[in-house]
Amino acid sequence: MIFLILDVHYKESQEIDAITATVAGIRFEGIEQSRVLSEHIVEVNDVAPYEPGQFYKREMPCLLALINQIKEPFDVIIIDGYVFLDSVGKAGLGKYLYDNLANKKPIIGIAKNHFYDITEDYAVWRGISKHPLYVTSIGIEIKKAKEMISRMDGDNRMPKMVTYVDKLGRVIN
């Protein structure tokens, strides 16, 4: 199975009153021992300002810009954020992204912070961390998504690939 993990970093320019984003993506295979297949970076200009409760409006165009430039295959997308904001189906970034994909792929969302409508059923404990990650998904059963994230390469709370894609986007930015 080939995964595509994505992350977005924003940069505001006071001089030109604009927001740009650096979107990083890594295609990799393997859960317990990951192997990087390719790295991808795209710069997005004229990013929408942050709107409380409407985060997807800012982030989704950035994610789609990177996804649309990748020609190599991948099976599952992993994002930093929630797919659903509750267990019933209230859309989060991942659900909006899924709905906007021309070629539907399962999406797993990994969130570092607890959202008030998410139950502990979505918590994944990794390493010796005192805090869980919260995993939601679409196109893949939540039990399987949680198992994958719990087994991902790395001994700490954050899987190695999550840390790697975050650093990739920050280095360029």
C-alpha positions in Angstrom: 0.0 0.0 0.0 1.3 3.4 -0.9 0.5 6.4 1.3 0.6 10.1 0.6 1.0 12.3 3.7 0.4 16.0 3.4 1.1 19.1 5.4 0.6 22.9 4.8 2.6 25.8 6.2 1.4 29.4 5.9 3.4 32.6 5.5 1.9 36.0 5.7 3.6 39.0 4.0 2.9 42.3 5.5 4.5 44.2 2.6 2.2 42.8 0.0 -0.7 41.9 2.3 -0.9 38.3 1.0 -0.8 34.9 2.4 1.2 32.1 0.7 1.4 28.4 1.6 4.0 25.8 1.2 2.4 22.4 0.8 4.6 19.3 1.4 3.8 15.8 0.5 5.6 12.5 0.8 4.7 9.3 -0.9 5.8 6.3 1.1 5.2 2.6 1.5 5.2 0.5 4.6 3.5 1.1 8.0 5.9 -0.3 10.5 9.0 0.4 8.4 8.4 3.3 6.0 10.3 3.8 2.8 10.1 7.2 1.1 9.2 6.9 -2.6 9.0 10.6 -3.5 8.8 14.1 -2.0 6.7 16.9 -3.4 6.4 20.6 -2.7 4.2 23.2 -4.2 3.8 26.9 -3.4 0.3 28.4 -3.4 -0.2 32.1 -3.6 -3.3 34.2 -2.6 -4.4 31.8 0.1 -7.7 32.7 1.8 -7.4 34.2 5.2 -8.3 32.0 8.2 -12.0 31.9 9.0 -13.1 30.4 12.4 -15.1 27.2 11.8 -14.2 27.3 8.0 -10.6 26.0 8.1 -11.2 23.8 5.1 -11.8 26.8 2.9 -8.2 27.8 3.5 -6.5 24.4 3.6 -8.3 22.4 0.9 -7.2 24.4 -2.2 -3.6 24.0 -1.0 -3.9 20.2 -0.5 -5.6 19.9 -3.9 -2.8 21.9 -5.6 -0.2 19.3 -4.4 -2.4 16.2 -5.0 -3.1 17.4 -8.6 0.5 17.6 -9.5 1.4 14.1 -8.4 1.5 11.6 -11.3 2.7 8.6 -9.4 0.2 6.2 -7.8 -0.9 6.3 -4.1 -3.6 4.4 -2.3 -4.4 6.4 0.9 -4.0 10.1 1.8 -3.0 11.0 5.4 -3.7 14.6 6.5 -3.0 16.7 9.6 -6.5 17.3 10.8 -9.9 15.7 11.2 -12.0 14.0 8.5 -15.1 14.2 10.7 -15.6 16.5 13.6 -17.9 14.0 15.4 -18.8 10.4 15.1 -22.0 11.1 13.2 -20.6 12.7 10.1 -20.1 16.4 10.7 -17.6 17.3 7.9 -14.0 18.3 8.7 -11.2 19.0 6.4 -10.7 15.4 5.3 -14.4 15.0 4.3 -14.3 18.2 2.3 -11.1 17.1 0.6 -12.6 13.6 -0.2 -15.7 15.2 -1.7 -13.4 17.4 -3.9 -11.1 14.6 -5.2 -11.7 13.7 -8.8 -10.2 10.3 -8.1 -11.5 9.2 -4.7 -8.9 7.8 -2.3 -9.4 6.8 1.4 -8.4 9.6 3.7 -7.0 9.2 7.3 -7.0 12.3 9.5 -4.5 12.6 12.4 -5.2 15.4 14.8 -3.0 16.3 17.7 -5.7 18.3 19.6 -9.0 17.0 20.9 -12.1 18.4 19.3 -15.0 18.6 21.7 -17.4 16.4 19.8 -14.8 13.6 19.3 -15.1 10.7 21.7 -12.2 8.7 23.1 -13.2 6.0 20.7 -11.0 7.9 18.2 -7.9 8.2 20.4 -4.7 6.4 19.4 -2.0 6.1 22.0 1.6 5.9 20.7 4.8 5.5 22.5 4.9 6.7 26.1 3.0 9.9 25.4 0.6 11.2 27.9 -1.6 12.5 25.1 -3.3 10.5 22.3 -3.7 11.3 18.6 -7.2 11.5 17.3 -7.8 9.5 14.1 -10.8 9.8 11.8 -11.3 8.4 8.3 -13.4 8.1 5.2 -13.1 5.4 2.6 -11.4 3.1 5.1 -12.9 1.6 8.3 -12.0 3.6 11.4 -10.7 0.4 13.1 -8.2 -0.2 10.3 -7.2 3.4 10.1 -6.5 3.5 13.9 -4.5 0.3 13.7 -2.4 1.7 10.8 -1.6 4.9 12.7 -0.8 3.0 15.9 1.6 0.8 14.0 3.3 3.6 12.0 7.0 3.8 12.1 8.4 5.7 15.1 8.6 5.4 18.8 7.0 8.7 19.8 3.5 10.1 19.8 4.0 11.4 16.3 4.8 8.9 13.6 8.1 9.5 11.8 6.4 10.4 8.5 4.2 13.0 10.2 7.3 14.7 11.6 9.2 14.3 8.3 6.5 16.0 6.1 6.2 18.8 8.7 10.0 19.4 8.5 9.9 19.2 4.7 7.4 22.0 4.5 9.1 24.2 7.1 12.6 23.9 5.4 11.3 25.2 2.1 9.2 27.9 3.8 
